[in-house]
């Protein structure tokens, strides 16, 4: 499991970017469609006010 956190001020709009490294990812393909889940949690005053789950797969591409 990897974690990243940040604190932002309350405004009309904000954007955050986090980069996490998966040391030995299980790659997604049609034969073995391994998927990971990103859990996003919004907290206000230490209390969780919203959560969202995003499923994604990791692939590699090679062009010759």
C-alpha positions in Angstrom: 0.0 0.0 0.0 1.2 3.5 -0.8 0.0 6.7 0.7 0.3 10.4 -0.2 -1.3 13.3 1.6 -1.5 17.1 1.2 -3.3 20.0 2.7 -5.0 22.7 0.6 -6.9 25.9 1.5 -10.6 26.1 0.9 -11.2 28.0 -2.4 -13.5 27.8 -5.3 -11.2 25.4 -7.1 -7.9 23.6 -6.4 -5.9 20.8 -8.0 -3.4 18.4 -6.5 -1.0 16.0 -8.1 0.6 13.0 -6.4 3.0 10.5 -7.9 3.4 7.1 -6.4 5.8 4.4 -7.4 4.6 0.8 -7.7 7.9 -1.2 -7.2 6.8 -4.4 -9.0 3.4 -3.8 -10.6 1.2 -6.6 -11.8 0.6 -5.5 -15.4 -2.9 -5.4 -16.9 -3.5 -7.3 -20.1 -6.5 -9.2 -21.7 -5.3 -12.5 -20.3 -4.7 -11.3 -16.8 -6.6 -8.0 -16.3 -5.1 -7.0 -12.9 -6.5 -3.8 -11.6 -5.5 -1.6 -8.7 -7.8 0.7 -6.7 -7.0 4.3 -5.9 -8.9 5.5 -2.8 -9.4 9.3 -2.5 -10.6 10.8 0.7 -11.5 14.4 1.5 -11.2 15.5 5.1 -12.4 18.7 6.7 -11.3 19.3 10.3 -10.1 15.7 10.6 -13.4 14.3 9.6 -13.9 12.4 6.3 -16.6 14.3 4.2 -16.2 12.5 0.8 -14.5 9.4 -0.6 -14.1 8.1 -4.2 -12.6 4.8 -5.6 -10.9 4.8 -9.0 -10.0 1.4 -10.6 -7.0 1.4 -12.9 -4.5 -0.9 -14.6 -0.8 -0.5 -15.4 0.5 -1.4 -18.8 3.6 -0.9 -20.9 3.8 0.1 -24.5 6.8 -0.2 -26.9 6.9 1.3 -30.3 9.6 0.2 -32.8 
